[in-house]
């Protein structure tokens, strides 16, 4: 996992997803202090939100493409 603040942006969906998986694995393994666990949990929440933004954008692009295809088919 990369060391960064909870507010740091992630460039791609894949990077965010991979880092989120690493955060979850680290939290599940245990052995962290409460402060370390909370910091990682906050990072995980941020990464989940980043993933959702990427997925929302992809969903919007697909809907736009489908609408354009439907418009072309009706012409």
C-alpha positions as MATLAB code, in Angstrom:
seq = 'XXXXXXXXXXXXXXXXXXXXXXXXXXXXXXXXXXXXXXXXXXXXXXXXXXXXXXXXXXXXXXXXXXXXXXXXXXX';
ca = [
       0.000    0.000    0.000;
       1.223    3.469   -0.760;
       1.676    5.955    2.038;
      -0.600    8.930    1.449;
      -3.166   11.037    3.195;
      -6.849   10.110    3.116;
      -7.485   13.074    0.815;
      -4.870   12.136   -1.801;
      -6.337   11.475   -5.228;
      -5.795    8.255   -7.139;
      -5.203    8.467  -10.887;
      -7.154    5.401  -12.034;
      -9.951    3.116  -10.919;
      -7.583    0.155  -10.969;
      -5.094    1.847   -8.632;
      -7.852    2.873   -6.234;
      -9.362   -0.632   -6.270;
      -5.995   -2.305   -5.697;
      -5.088    0.034   -2.856;
      -8.539   -0.446   -1.299;
      -8.052   -4.224   -1.420;
      -4.666   -3.820    0.309;
      -6.238   -1.605    2.997;
      -8.961   -4.185    3.653;
      -6.413   -7.013    3.831;
      -4.263   -5.036    6.279;
      -7.241   -4.188    8.480;
      -8.443   -7.805    8.452;
      -5.013   -9.100    9.436;
      -5.221   -7.152   12.700;
      -2.340   -6.239   14.938;
      -2.662   -2.501   14.339;
      -3.142    0.122   16.980;
      -6.509    1.834   17.175;
      -5.040    4.987   15.629;
      -3.445    3.031   12.768;
      -6.697    1.160   12.164;
      -8.718    4.386   12.085;
      -6.261    6.013    9.690;
      -6.439    3.011    7.368;
     -10.225    2.883    7.641;
     -10.412    6.569    6.654;
      -8.168    5.860    3.659;
     -10.408    2.938    2.715;
     -13.510    5.132    2.883;
     -11.824    7.673    0.630;
     -10.742    4.985   -1.835;
     -14.247    3.509   -1.921;
     -15.624    6.964   -2.757;
     -13.002    7.370   -5.503;
     -13.980    3.984   -6.962;
     -17.648    4.979   -6.878;
     -16.890    8.232   -8.720;
     -15.015    6.315  -11.432;
     -17.869    3.804  -11.726;
     -20.494    6.566  -11.836;
     -18.560    8.219  -14.660;
     -18.310    4.949  -16.563;
     -22.036    4.287  -16.075;
     -22.840    7.750  -17.393;
     -20.659    7.198  -20.478;
     -22.386    3.876  -21.206;
     -25.833    5.443  -20.819;
     -24.840    8.282  -23.158;
     -23.515    5.816  -25.733;
     -26.663    3.689  -25.493;
     -28.875    6.754  -25.890;
     -26.894    7.862  -28.938;
     -27.191    4.375  -30.446;
     -30.929    4.359  -29.806;
     -31.255    7.794  -31.445;
     -29.305    6.602  -34.493;
     -31.467    3.487  -34.776;
     -34.692    5.518  -34.700;
     -33.563    7.767  -37.584;
];
